[in-house]
Amino acid sequence: MSKILAFVESRDNKIKNAGFETASTAVKLANELGIEAEVLLIGNNLSSAANELAAYGVKKVLLAEDSKLEKYSTTAYSKVAAEAAKQSGADIILLSATAMGKDISPRLSAKLEAGLVADCTEIKAEGGNITATRPVYAGKAYIDVQVTSPVKIFTLRPNVFKPVKAEGINSEIQKLDISLADSDFAVQVKEVVVSNEKLDVTEANIVVSGGRGLKAPENFHLVEDLAKVLGGAAGASRAIVDAGWRPHSEQVGQTGKTVAPSLYIAVGISGAIQHLAGMSSSKCIVAINKDKDAPIFQIADYGIVGDAVEIMPVLTEEFKKVLSN
Amino acid sequence: MKIAVCVSQVPDTTTKVKVGSDGKTIDPAGVTYIINPYDEFAVEAALQLKEKQGGETIVVSVGKDSNKEAIKKAYAMGIEKGILVKSDSEMDSYSVARNLADVLKEVNPDIIFFGKQSIDYDDSQVGSLVAEMLNIPSINVVVSLNVEGNKITCEREIEGGKEVVESSLPAAICAQRGLNNPRYPNLKGIMAAKSKPIEERQPTYTENKTEIIGMSLPKPKPKGKIVGTDVSAVPELVKLLREEAKVI
């Protein structure tokens, strides 16, 4: 293993949080292996973003800038990433397991004939190789995986690897010269639609989710009200998504989104195994449910056995009171 | 129009995972296997496109003999032809994709549908891998799609929103929940699927690029605290979250 290349995601000329996590992890892993780490930025007008990476110990940034790269393109970004990997001679490539990273990484894997381990929650140098740990079955189990091909690709689950600041580092910025043809933009993003400023459950530090115990769709605001007071996001169980109360984009569970916030409050959710799979790695879990035997209480740190519709308004008021002090 | 859809067979979502005797994969005892839920959205998308534009549909799967059940489910929903690349060995996403790509090169479809991920290994790789191997565009996590002539426009989910993505055919489309409502097969479809032949093939590629060295279960949590049984427990709960758990 000779060099690490970390693709760091940016949108609208700004580096995403997950990007700093990946850059910082690359630096740490490179130190452990005694090799170099370089960061790749793809987009347009990224010089100031590139300068932010020194604070995370990045010594060299490869910059692929082009007005045509302003908007994300699956095919063009994959090509640039593969070219950058070849030019730099990197044989370990890290990306974030975000929508963009998950989109680019398999294409990169095929281009470089490199094994890919997706959505890692741990990555370590061990006995001359790298061992990555990742959840499978939506977190019901974990596997340890090694890559057997010469070039190795890993994507890192967001919010798991903490970025570490470094001091006194200046990063060298090298502009990459990669020629792009129109045919490289076979897939092109035309527009990004932000869902009315609502925080996504996967990005929130606090998630409040509702289920059948809310009794009626018009009671879902009880969940949203508390999420708002706590600065978190509202989620839903599969039962109420299937019933048409909530959109699938809010569903937490094995066929929905996997979340691991600091605080997860399950409101009127019994805790079917497929729901638990999507949220059980949350740091602190609170359950409010009428049924004392509901499986959600098996994994909850704190619980109230009671009617969610009665408890929620009081709970929201109590948080409001406490947080304003 | 030639429409292909790729499916896999996975443990259903109610499965309680136990580590198998090899220490690397799950213990299959007592596990119910189903078609991968995301693949049902892919099958439905293939059928809707055929109903709109005409053409033929084909389902392809790589894996064990039991994957025939997933193909039969696709048949029962209305897919016309099926190919199983049969292999008893564990294949990683790269290897599965290479085998799919080899079959699809020959089938030469205008569009290929995948589920956005299988719910066993949650890799989210195969659709994009196949697309790159066939040198065609791929669009992931698709929640809406519109095909007009040679052009395809999709909405795909990203963190906190959607991207509107445009591409040309042939292309690989990876379906997300919400794209459609998969139809329930009727009795006639289920009966017909039972006797419909499935073409079997040998794998063309068997080398994995990743190796699982161990599987483990998450550590069990210590039993939590029941704070109370009605609204009077609320102040105590908030206090515990602030002072004990320190999450607020």
Contacts between the chains, C-beta under 8 A, distances in Angstrom:
chain1	res1	chain2	res2	distance
A	72	B	163	7.1
A	74	B	128	7.9
A	74	B	137	7.0
A	74	B	138	6.2
A	74	B	139	7.2
A	74	B	140	7.7
A	74	B	165	7.8
A	75	B	137	6.1
A	78	B	132	7.3
A	98	B	158	7.9
A	98	B	159	6.3
A	99	B	140	7.6
A	99	B	141	6.5
A	99	B	156	7.5
A	99	B	157	6.9
A	99	B	158	3.9
A	99	B	159	5.9
A	99	B	163	8.0
A	100	B	158	7.3
A	102	B	124	5.0
A	102	B	140	6.8
A	103	B	128	6.7
A	103	B	138	7.8
A	103	B	140	5.0
A	105	B	125	7.5
A	105	B	128	8.0
A	106	B	93	7.4
A	106	B	97	7.9
A	106	B	124	7.6
A	106	B	125	4.2
A	106	B	126	7.6
A	106	B	127	7.7
A	106	B	128	3.7
A	106	B	129	4.6
A	106	B	132	6.9
A	107	B	128	5.3
A	107	B	129	7.5
A	107	B	131	7.2
A	107	B	132	4.3
A	107	B	138	7.0
A	109	B	94	6.4
A	109	B	125	7.0
A	109	B	129	6.3
A	109	B	132	7.9
A	109	B	209	7.8
A	110	B	94	7.7
A	110	B	97	7.3
A	110	B	128	7.8
A	110	B	129	5.1
A	110	B	132	3.6
A	110	B	133	5.2
A	111	B	132	6.2
A	113	B	209	7.6
A	114	B	209	6.9
A	115	B	92	7.2
A	115	B	94	6.3
A	115	B	208	7.7
A	115	B	209	3.1
A	115	B	210	4.3
A	116	B	93	7.2
A	116	B	94	7.2
A	116	B	125	6.2
A	116	B	209	7.7
A	116	B	210	7.3
A	117	B	210	6.0
A	118	B	122	7.6
A	118	B	123	5.1
A	118	B	124	6.2
A	118	B	125	6.2
A	119	B	122	6.7
A	119	B	123	8.0
A	119	B	124	7.8
A	131	B	213	6.9
A	135	B	122	7.1
A	136	B	120	6.7
A	136	B	121	5.3
A	136	B	122	6.0
A	136	B	215	7.6
A	137	B	11	7.2
A	137	B	15	7.2
A	137	B	17	5.2
A	137	B	26	7.4
A	137	B	119	7.2
A	137	B	120	6.2
A	137	B	122	7.4
A	138	B	119	6.7
A	138	B	122	6.3
A	139	B	218	6.9
A	140	B	15	7.5
A	140	B	16	7.7
A	140	B	17	4.1
A	140	B	217	7.5
A	140	B	218	7.7
A	141	B	17	4.7
A	141	B	19	6.9
A	141	B	26	6.9
A	141	B	215	5.6
A	141	B	216	6.8
A	141	B	217	5.5
A	141	B	218	7.5
A	142	B	215	7.0
A	142	B	216	5.3
A	142	B	217	7.6
A	142	B	218	6.8
A	143	B	24	7.3
A	143	B	212	5.1
A	143	B	214	6.9
A	143	B	215	4.9
A	143	B	216	7.9
A	144	B	212	7.1
A	144	B	213	4.9
A	144	B	214	4.5
A	144	B	215	7.8
A	144	B	216	7.8
A	145	B	210	5.4
A	145	B	211	6.8
A	145	B	212	5.5
A	145	B	213	6.9
A	146	B	210	7.0
A	146	B	211	5.2
A	146	B	213	5.9
A	147	B	209	6.4
A	147	B	210	5.3
A	147	B	211	7.8
A	148	B	208	6.9
A	148	B	209	5.8
A	148	B	210	6.6
A	148	B	211	5.5
A	149	B	209	4.4
A	186	B	136	7.9
A	186	B	137	4.4
A	186	B	167	5.9
A	186	B	168	6.6
A	187	B	137	4.4
A	187	B	138	6.9
A	187	B	139	6.2
A	187	B	165	6.1
A	187	B	166	7.6
A	187	B	167	4.6
A	187	B	171	7.8
A	188	B	165	6.9
A	188	B	166	5.5
A	188	B	167	7.2
A	189	B	163	4.7
A	189	B	164	7.0
A	189	B	165	5.5
A	190	B	153	7.8
A	190	B	164	4.7
A	190	B	165	6.9
A	190	B	166	5.3
A	191	B	163	7.3
A	191	B	164	4.2
A	192	B	158	7.4
A	192	B	161	6.1
A	192	B	162	7.4
A	192	B	163	5.5
A	192	B	164	7.7
A	193	B	155	7.6
A	193	B	161	5.3
A	193	B	162	4.7
A	193	B	163	7.6
A	193	B	164	6.6
A	194	B	160	6.3
A	194	B	161	4.3
A	195	B	160	6.1
A	195	B	161	4.9
A	195	B	162	7.2
A	198	B	160	7.2
A	199	B	160	6.8
A	200	B	159	5.2
A	200	B	160	4.1
A	202	B	159	6.4
A	203	B	159	5.6
A	203	B	160	6.3
A	206	B	247	7.7
A	230	B	248	7.2
A	247	B	178	7.3
A	248	B	176	7.9
A	248	B	177	4.7
A	248	B	178	4.2
A	249	B	157	6.5
A	249	B	178	7.1
A	251	B	177	7.3
A	253	B	13	7.8
A	254	B	13	4.8
A	254	B	119	5.7
A	255	B	13	6.3
A	255	B	37	5.1
A	255	B	38	7.4
A	255	B	119	6.5
A	255	B	177	6.1
A	256	B	177	7.2
A	262	B	247	5.0
A	263	B	241	7.1
A	263	B	245	7.6
A	263	B	247	4.3
A	263	B	248	7.1
A	272	B	14	7.3
A	273	B	13	7.1
A	273	B	14	5.5
A	273	B	15	7.4
A	273	B	16	6.4
A	274	B	13	3.7
A	274	B	14	6.7
A	277	B	13	7.7
A	280	B	218	6.9
A	281	B	218	7.0
A	283	B	247	6.9
A	284	B	241	7.2
A	284	B	245	4.6
A	284	B	247	4.7
A	285	B	224	7.5
A	286	B	237	7.0
A	286	B	241	7.1
A	287	B	224	7.8
A	292	B	226	7.5
A	297	B	224	6.8
A	297	B	226	7.2
A	298	B	221	8.0
A	299	B	221	5.5
A	299	B	224	7.6
A	300	B	224	4.5
A	301	B	221	7.5
A	301	B	224	4.6
A	301	B	225	7.1
A	301	B	245	6.5
A	302	B	224	5.8
A	302	B	225	5.4
A	302	B	227	5.6
A	302	B	237	5.9
A	302	B	240	5.8
A	302	B	241	7.0
A	302	B	245	7.4
A	303	B	224	5.9
A	303	B	225	7.2
A	303	B	226	4.9
A	303	B	227	6.6
A	304	B	226	7.4
A	304	B	227	5.5
A	304	B	228	5.6
A	304	B	229	7.1
A	304	B	230	7.7
A	304	B	233	4.9
A	304	B	234	7.4
A	304	B	237	6.2
A	305	B	226	6.0
A	305	B	228	7.6
A	305	B	229	4.8
A	306	B	228	7.4
A	306	B	229	5.4
A	306	B	230	4.9
A	306	B	231	7.1
A	306	B	233	7.4
A	307	B	230	7.9
A	310	B	230	7.4
A	310	B	231	5.9
A	311	B	230	7.4
A	311	B	231	5.4
A	311	B	234	6.6
A	314	B	231	4.6
A	314	B	234	4.9
A	315	B	234	5.2
A	315	B	237	7.3
A	315	B	238	7.3
A	318	B	234	5.0
A	318	B	235	5.9
A	318	B	238	4.8
A	319	B	238	6.1
A	319	B	248	7.2
A	322	B	238	5.6
A	322	B	242	6.7
A	322	B	248	7.4
A	323	B	248	7.3
